[in-house]
Amino acid sequence: MAGDWLDRRWVWLVLALAAAVPLAWPQVPPLVDVLGHMGRYHIQTQIDRVPSLAEAFSFQWKLLGNLGVDLLIVPLSALFGVEFGTKLIALAIPPLTAIGMLRTAREVHGRVPPTVLFALPLAYAYPFQFGFINFSLSVAFAWNALALWIRLGRFDRLKLRTALFLPLACLLWLTHMVGWGLFGLAAFGSELVRRLRAGEPVVRTGFMAGVTCLALALPLIPMILLRTDSPETVSFDWFNWNAKIFWITSLLRDRWELWDVLSAWALFLIVAIAAVKRRFDPLLGVPVLLCLAAFVLMPRVAVGSAYADMRLLPFTMGLALLAIRSEAKWIAAAGLLFVGTRLAATTASFLLFDQSYRSELQALEQLPRGASALSLVVRPCGNSWTTPRLDHLPALAIVRRDAFTNDQWTVDSAQGLEVIKPGVGRYGNDPSQLVYPKQCRGEGSDLDTAVAEFNRATFDHVWVLGGRVNATDLRPIWSNGHSTLYRVVR
């Protein structure tokens, strides 16, 4: 059969290693938010040892459904440092995702259908490119957990499954609660189908599937007990259809818009054809419908977290592609071509980002250890498809120079970090590091305004990425022609 070779373990190993290739060379992962998270990782692991960090930040551990990499980096940073430790985790996520997809497909179909090859590039879908690393890690875990859930259900090992998934569900929630939620929907949908196939009455099936999935609901207890009504935890922007359509075209968003959009629509076309020909296995087809409903109903901002609905789409698309029954040899060939070209393009894109990062980070060689740097990243108006991904690059000043920069998140419901440095004013945390041309409307501060407003007594350096400023009390000490590091002359 066309897909039999995909069942071989050495093929899985090759595909998993190939999934790691784009991240192998870059010095730091070119994933937008990951750079900012690295600053927090350095603070949480070094604040007790570095006075300059203790004077600028406070950090306290909190029980949150958003701690996956934050916890893993503690032992890894002790062994390898924050930078390399973070890279190792990021490097592991795409292979772990790929293995989980392959395992899930085999549990559903009894073998791995060739359409799985089209799903593998979703390991580098837009949420991962954006640097939602805790969420991406939770999705990688969710794929593998789903394969185990289906397998134990197939062998009718329900008591064992309940015993295993009581702690596994908690660990998945601790990694990231959205990944836990997606797994819960997929597990419930697959359990519905399993019970219907076993001949249970329809009414009883829904009830018993819900009872069976109660083992996954234990994390609801801390969610309810720790719930707050602060403004930062509100949900809004419901049913924003323009945004949802944009997320669909942005499914594989990276650098080259035409290539990324065509790739996304190719996947939707494959799913549409399979739907018309009724080639879906309900064991994953029902979870697809549940996750799709969640994508439609989810607001753009949920519990203070932006891009909430966007994160659901790659997992939903992955389920749809894995649900397709197919044996055609040409699909296997087309799938190999698709996954190969997508990985090649992503590798080239990441190499270009790495070259840019290396050039920009030379500025840190001129930054004194323990400095206080106002970081200003110049962004264009609107939502450009391709950006230099410099939004949180200044956080490397925290990691490499124990400096203070103003790009850290201080959302109480998502992190345990606070900025306590006096005198920072509105230039203390994210998104104060992002500045825009004056003609931009409603985007935020512009470069000239930020330079005029910031407190000279608090900041001793200004790092402008993607622009230059003219101020008599700012002396350039480094420039690469694109960005400039200034010393404040007092």
C-alpha positions in Angstrom: 0.0 0.0 0.0 1.1 3.6 -0.7 1.6 4.6 2.9 3.2 1.4 4.3 6.7 2.9 4.2 5.5 5.7 6.5 5.0 3.1 9.2 8.7 2.3 9.5 10.4 3.7 12.5 13.5 4.9 10.6 11.2 7.0 8.4 9.7 8.5 11.5 13.2 9.3 12.7 14.2 10.9 9.4 11.0 13.0 9.4 11.6 14.1 13.0 15.2 15.1 12.3 14.1 17.0 9.2 11.6 18.9 11.3 14.4 20.2 13.4 16.6 21.4 10.5 15.3 25.0 10.3 16.3 25.7 13.9 19.6 23.9 13.9 21.9 26.8 12.7 20.4 30.0 14.1 22.2 31.2 17.2 18.8 32.1 18.9 15.4 30.9 17.7 14.0 33.5 15.3 10.6 33.2 16.9 9.2 36.6 17.8 8.1 36.3 21.5 10.7 33.6 22.4 13.4 36.3 22.5 11.4 38.3 25.1 10.7 35.1 27.1 14.5 34.4 27.2 14.8 37.7 29.2 12.3 36.5 31.7 14.0 33.1 32.0 17.3 34.8 32.8 15.6 37.0 35.4 13.9 34.1 37.1 17.0 32.0 37.3 19.5 34.7 38.1 17.7 37.4 40.1 19.0 36.1 43.4 22.6 36.3 42.2 22.6 39.5 40.1 22.0 42.8 42.0 21.2 44.8 38.8 18.3 42.4 38.0 17.0 42.5 41.6 17.0 46.3 41.5 14.9 46.4 38.3 12.6 43.4 38.5 10.8 41.2 41.0 9.8 37.6 40.2 7.5 35.2 42.1 6.4 31.8 40.9 2.6 31.4 40.5 0.4 28.5 39.6 -0.5 29.2 36.0 -1.6 27.3 33.0 1.4 28.8 31.1 4.6 27.4 32.6 5.9 24.8 30.2 9.2 26.2 29.2 9.5 28.4 32.3 9.8 25.2 34.3 11.9 23.2 31.9 14.5 26.1 31.5 15.4 25.9 35.2 17.4 22.7 35.0 18.5 23.3 31.4 19.8 26.8 32.1 21.9 25.3 35.0 23.5 22.9 32.5 23.6 24.9 29.2 22.7 28.5 30.0 19.4 30.3 29.1 20.2 30.9 25.4 21.2 27.3 24.5 18.7 25.8 26.9 15.9 27.7 25.2 17.2 26.7 21.8 17.2 23.0 22.8 13.6 23.3 23.8 12.5 25.1 20.7 14.5 22.6 18.6 12.6 19.7 20.2 9.1 21.0 19.6 8.7 20.4 15.8 10.1 16.8 16.0 7.9 16.1 19.0 4.9 17.5 17.1 5.7 15.4 14.0 6.1 12.2 16.0 2.7 12.9 17.7 1.0 13.4 14.4 2.4 10.2 13.0 1.5 8.2 16.1 -2.1 9.7 16.1 -2.6 8.8 12.4 -1.4 5.3 12.9 -3.7 4.7 15.9 -6.7 6.0 13.9 -6.1 4.3 10.6 -4.0 1.3 11.6 -1.2 2.7 9.5 0.1 6.1 8.5 -1.7 7.5 5.4 0.3 9.7 3.1 -1.8 12.8 3.7 0.0 13.1 7.1 3.0 14.5 5.1 0.9 17.6 4.4 0.3 18.1 8.1 3.9 18.0 9.2 4.7 21.6 8.1 2.1 22.7 10.6 4.8 22.2 13.3 6.0 25.6 11.9 2.6 27.2 11.8 2.1 30.9 12.6 1.7 30.4 16.4 5.1 28.8 16.6 6.6 31.4 14.3 5.1 34.1 16.6 7.0 32.5 19.5 4.1 31.1 21.5 6.5 28.6 22.8 4.5 27.3 25.9 1.5 26.9 23.7 3.5 25.1 21.0 5.0 22.8 23.5 1.6 21.9 24.9 0.3 21.2 21.4 3.3 18.8 20.8 2.4 17.1 24.0 -1.3 17.0 23.0 -0.6 15.2 19.8 1.2 12.4 21.6 -1.3 12.3 24.4 -4.1 12.0 21.9 -2.4 9.0 20.3 -2.2 7.3 23.7 -5.8 8.2 24.6 -7.1 6.6 21.4 -4.8 3.5 21.8 -5.9 2.8 25.3 -9.6 3.3 24.3 -9.1 0.9 21.3 -7.9 -1.8 23.7 -10.7 -1.0 26.2 -8.1 -0.1 28.9 -10.4 2.6 30.4 -9.3 2.3 34.0 -5.7 2.5 33.1 -6.4 5.5 30.8 -8.2 7.3 33.6 -5.3 6.7 36.1 -2.7 7.9 33.5 -4.6 11.0 32.3 -5.4 12.4 35.7 -1.8 13.6 36.1 -1.1 13.9 32.4 -4.0 16.4 32.0 -2.6 18.5 34.9 0.8 18.5 33.3 -0.6 19.5 29.9 -2.6 22.3 31.5 0.5 23.4 33.4 2.4 23.6 30.1 -0.4 25.7 28.5 -4.1 25.7 29.2 -5.1 26.2 25.5 -3.2 23.0 24.5 -5.0 21.2 27.3 -8.3 22.6 26.0 -7.6 21.4 22.5 -6.6 18.0 23.7 -9.8 17.8 25.8 -12.0 18.5 22.7 -10.2 16.0 20.6 -10.3 13.3 23.3 -14.0 13.9 23.9 -14.8 13.7 20.2 -12.8 10.5 19.6 -14.5 8.9 22.7 -17.9 9.7 21.3 -17.1 7.9 18.0 -15.5 5.0 19.8 -18.6 4.4 21.9 -20.9 4.8 18.9 -18.9 2.2 17.0 -19.1 -0.1 20.0 -22.9 0.0 19.6 -23.9 2.2 22.6 -27.2 4.1 22.3 -26.7 7.7 21.0 -28.2 9.3 24.2 -26.0 7.3 26.5 -22.9 7.8 24.3 -22.8 11.5 24.9 -23.3 11.2 28.7 -20.7 8.4 29.1 -18.1 10.2 26.9 -18.5 13.2 29.2 -18.1 11.1 32.3 -15.0 9.3 30.8 -13.4 12.7 30.1 -13.9 13.9 33.7 -10.4 12.6 34.3 -9.2 15.5 32.1 -11.1 18.2 34.0 -9.1 18.3 37.2 -7.3 21.5 36.1 -10.6 23.3 36.2 -10.2 23.5 40.0 -7.2 25.8 40.0 -8.7 27.8 37.1 -11.8 28.5 39.2 -10.0 29.1 42.4 -7.3 31.4 40.9 -9.7 33.3 38.7 -9.5 37.1 39.0 -11.7 39.9 37.5 -8.8 42.3 36.8 -9.0 44.3 33.5 -6.0 42.3 32.1 -8.0 39.0 32.2 -11.0 40.2 30.2 -12.0 38.6 26.9 -13.1 40.7 23.9 -13.3 41.1 20.1 -15.7 38.3 19.6 -16.6 37.1 16.1 -14.1 39.3 14.3 -14.6 37.6 10.9 -11.9 39.7 9.2 -9.3 38.6 11.7 -10.5 34.9 11.4 -10.2 35.0 7.6 -6.8 36.5 8.0 -5.7 33.7 10.4 -6.8 31.2 7.8 -4.5 32.7 5.1 -1.8 33.1 7.8 -1.8 29.5 8.7 1.8 28.9 7.5 2.9 32.6 7.6 6.6 33.1 7.6 8.5 35.3 5.1 7.2 35.0 1.5 3.6 35.9 1.4 2.6 34.4 -1.9 4.3 31.1 -1.1 2.8 31.0 2.4 -0.7 31.8 1.3 -0.7 29.3 -1.6 0.6 26.6 0.8 -2.2 27.3 3.3 -4.9 27.2 0.6 -3.4 24.0 -0.8 -4.1 22.4 2.6 -7.7 23.7 2.7 -8.2 22.4 -0.8 -7.1 18.9 0.2 -9.5 19.0 3.1 -12.3 20.3 1.0 -11.8 17.5 -1.6 -11.7 14.9 1.1 -14.9 16.3 2.6 -16.7 16.1 -0.7 -15.6 12.5 -1.3 -16.3 11.6 2.4 -12.8 10.3 3.0 -12.7 11.3 6.7 -12.5 8.9 9.5 -15.0 10.1 12.2 -12.6 9.2 15.0 -10.8 12.5 14.1 -13.5 14.0 12.0 -15.7 14.7 15.0 -12.8 16.3 16.9 -12.2 18.5 13.8 -15.8 19.8 14.1 -15.4 20.5 17.8 -12.1 22.4 17.4 -13.5 24.3 14.4 -16.5 25.4 16.5 -14.1 26.5 19.2 -12.2 28.6 16.6 -15.4 30.3 15.5 -16.6 31.0 19.0 -13.2 32.0 20.6 -12.6 35.8 20.7 -9.5 37.3 19.4 -8.5 38.2 23.0 -9.3 35.6 25.7 -8.5 36.0 29.4 -6.2 38.9 28.5 -4.3 36.7 25.9 -4.2 38.0 22.3 -4.4 35.9 19.2 -6.5 33.3 21.2 -8.5 32.1 18.2 -5.6 32.0 15.9 -3.8 29.4 18.0 -6.6 26.9 17.5 -6.4 26.7 13.7 -3.2 24.7 13.1 -4.2 21.9 15.4 -7.7 21.8 13.8 -6.1 21.6 10.3 -3.8 18.9 11.5 -6.7 16.8 12.8 -8.5 17.3 9.4 -5.5 16.2 7.4 -4.8 13.2 9.7 -8.5 12.1 9.4 -8.3 11.6 5.6 -8.2 8.0 4.4 -5.9 7.7 1.3 -3.7 5.2 -0.4 -2.8 6.9 -3.6 0.9 6.8 -4.5 0.8 10.3 -6.1 -0.4 11.8 -2.8 2.7 10.4 -1.0 4.9 11.9 -3.7 3.1 15.3 -3.5 3.3 15.2 0.3 7.0 14.6 0.3 7.4 17.5 -2.2 5.3 19.8 0.0 7.0 19.0 3.3 10.4 19.2 1.7 9.8 22.6 0.0 8.2 24.1 3.1 11.1 23.0 5.3 13.6 24.3 2.8 11.9 27.7 2.7 11.6 27.9 6.5 15.3 27.0 6.8 16.3 29.7 4.3 14.0 32.2 6.1 15.6 31.4 9.5 19.1 31.7 8.1 18.2 35.2 7.0 16.8 36.1 10.4 19.9 34.7 12.0 22.2 37.0 9.9 20.1 40.0 10.9 20.2 39.0 14.6 23.9 38.6 14.6 24.4 42.0 13.1 22.0 43.7 15.6 23.4 41.9 18.6 26.9 43.3 18.1 25.6 46.3 19.9 25.6 44.4 23.2 29.4 44.3 23.0 29.4 48.1 23.7 26.7 47.9 26.4 28.1 47.9 30.0 27.0 45.1 32.2 24.1 46.1 34.4 23.2 49.0 32.2 19.7 50.5 31.9 18.7 50.6 28.2 15.7 52.1 26.7 14.9 49.9 23.7 13.0 51.4 20.8 12.1 49.0 17.9 10.8 50.9 14.8 7.9 49.1 13.2 6.0 49.9 10.1 2.3 50.9 10.1 -0.2 48.1 9.8 0.3 44.4 9.8 3.1 43.7 7.4 3.4 40.0 6.3 7.1 39.9 6.8 8.9 41.8 9.7 12.5 41.7 10.9 11.2 40.0 14.1 13.1 42.5 16.3 10.2 43.2 18.6 11.8 41.4 21.6 15.5 41.2 20.5 16.4 43.8 23.1 15.7 41.1 25.8 19.1 39.6 24.9 20.6 42.5 26.7 19.1 41.1 29.9 20.4 37.6 29.1 23.9 38.6 28.0 24.6 41.9 29.9 22.3 41.6 33.0 20.8 44.9 31.8 17.4 46.4 32.2 15.3 46.8 29.0 11.7 47.8 28.6 10.3 44.9 26.6 9.1 42.4 29.2 5.5 41.4 29.7 4.1 42.1 33.2 0.7 40.5 32.9 -0.2 39.1 36.3 -2.4 36.3 34.9 0.4 35.1 32.6 3.7 35.7 34.2 5.2 36.2 37.7 7.4 39.1 36.6 7.1 42.7 37.7 9.1 45.8 36.9 10.1 47.6 40.1 12.7 50.0 38.6 11.9 53.5 39.7 11.4 56.3 37.2 10.6 54.2 34.1 7.2 55.8 33.7 5.3 54.4 30.7 8.6 53.0 29.3 9.0 50.1 31.7 7.4 47.1 30.0 6.0 45.7 26.7 4.8 47.2 24.4 6.7 50.5 25.2 9.7 49.3 23.1 7.6 49.4 19.9 7.5 52.7 18.1 5.9 53.7 14.8 6.0 56.4 12.2 4.0 59.5 13.1 1.5 58.9 10.3 0.4 55.6 11.9 -3.0 56.0 13.6 -3.7 54.3 16.9 -0.5 52.2 16.8 1.4 53.6 19.8 4.2 56.1 20.4 6.5 57.4 17.7 10.3 57.4 17.8 10.7 61.2 18.3 8.1 61.3 21.1 9.7 58.4 23.0 13.1 60.0 22.8 11.7 63.3 24.0 9.8 61.7 26.9 12.0 59.1 28.5 13.6 59.7 31.9 17.3 60.5 31.4 17.9 59.9 35.1 16.6 56.3 34.8 18.1 55.2 31.4 21.8 55.5 30.6 21.6 54.0 27.1 19.1 54.1 24.2 19.1 51.2 21.6 17.2 52.1 18.5 16.6 49.2 16.2 15.6 50.1 12.7 16.2 53.9 12.9 18.2 56.8 14.0 17.5 59.8 16.3 18.9 63.3 16.7 19.2 64.4 20.3 22.0 66.5 21.7 22.3 64.4 24.9 22.4 61.0 23.0 25.9 60.1 21.8 26.2 57.2 19.3 28.6 54.5 20.5 27.7 51.8 17.9 25.9 51.5 14.6 25.6 48.9 11.9 23.9 51.4 9.5 20.5 50.1 10.4 20.4 50.4 14.1 22.2 52.5 16.7 23.2 52.3 20.3 23.4 55.6 22.1 24.9 56.6 25.5 22.9 59.2 27.5 25.2 62.2 28.1 24.3 63.7 31.5 
